[in-house]
Amino acid sequence: MQKGFYNVVKLGIPKGSLEKSTIDLFRRAGFKISVSSRSYFPHVDDPTLSITLIRAQEMARYVEGGALDVGLTGHDWIVENGADVEEVEELVYAKQGSNAVRWVLAVPENSSITKPEDLEGKTIATELVGATKAYLQQKKINAFVEFSWGATEVKTPNLVDAIVELTETGSSLRANKLRIVDTVVESNTKLIANKTSYSDPLKKKKIDDLALLLRAALLAGAKVGLKMNLPKNQVEVVRALVPGLKIPTISPLMDEEWVAMEVMVDEHVVREIIPQLKDIGARDIVEYPLNKVVL
């Protein structure tokens, strides 16, 4: 993209709980973002991007309206706002890691409410009012849903009968002695674009490139590289040993009976694979981190 005023893509990054993990994801994708505690306009080392920090709850509205060309927000807030936007890429990450999040219906541990139908005539507090009402309507449950301005988890049982709250691990709910009754909405972070902006060839190219790099950074976060020297007659054994291995990089060595092999492995299984590689005669095994993986 050529540098110029009309070619700058206005990018929204979620302010709040997702801010740190989003900026870290962009760093792994190759973008250095510097945030000042007194500014909502971070600096980025890409002259074709202009960044604004916006709450995830509002992001879809500003992207739909064209104040932003592209932004990151949860599927939950797209639904809540009823926003008509282009959903460019699903990016599965959250505040504490690479996990989806859920909005759950929760009640006090000692509550008599054990199933959604028990909420008939009850009061529920949540920030996700629209989606909660849709959930209740789908289940034909008549309950009153009020907007919560925060501290939702402490409102039961004295103020409301139940809450619908966002959770990633459930630890905060357990700490507040709350019990999950049902899941209302599951959500992942999405890269969304204004439909007019996405129809512009230059902006579309930049947005698609962002999606590619962010996806590559996320994929790399779950994998590591392994390289080793290996007896030639063990190559097929390694190919069977490494899950999902397609086409390994193999190079000849001075000893014609040996080869150098380089593979990509899911990080969660590498501790099991390395001892097995050693057992079949691999030597000089090196594990190294990956920044981006483009498939």
Secondary structure, DSSP 8 states (H G I E B T S, - for coil): ---SGGG-EEEEEEESTTHHHHHHHHHHHT--EE--TT-SS-EES-TTEEEEEEEHHHHHHHHHHTS-SEEEEEHHHHHHHT---EEEEEE--BTTBS--EEEEEEEETT-S--SGGGGTT-EEEES-HHHHHHHHHHTT---EEEE--S-GGG-TTTT-SEEEEEESSSHHHHHTTEEEEEEEEEE-EEEEE-HHHHTSHHHHHHHHHHHHHHHHHHHHHTEEEEEEEEEGGGHHHHHHHSTT--S-EEEE-SSTTEEEEEEEEEGGGHHHHHHHHHHTT-EEEEEEE-S----
